[in-house]
Amino acid sequence: MNARITVRIVPEKCQGHARCHALAPELFELDEFGNARATSRTLVPRELEDKAFTAQSNCPEGAIVIEDSAET
């Protein structure tokens, strides 16, 4: 099995800085208030995994959660 990742936003933590969307628009979208949400609940494509980690490390509120998911 290979580890793969999914991303999600903790809505209570997101303050709408939009850094995640600026760094990885393929993975994050903004709602009508400027708060982020993941564009999908599926596995992040391998070619976007670095962007996911970059977005997570640049979120000033720590609202991005990256979870390992086992690939079957």
Sequence and secondary structure as in RCSB ss.txt:
>XXXX:A:sequence
MNARITVRIVPEKCQGHARCHALAPELFELDEFGNARATSRTLVPRELEDKAFTAQSNCPEGAIVIEDSAET
>XXXX:A:secstr
  EEEEEEE TTT  S  HHHHH TTTEEE TTS EEES SS   GGGHHHHHHHHHH TT  EEEEEEE  
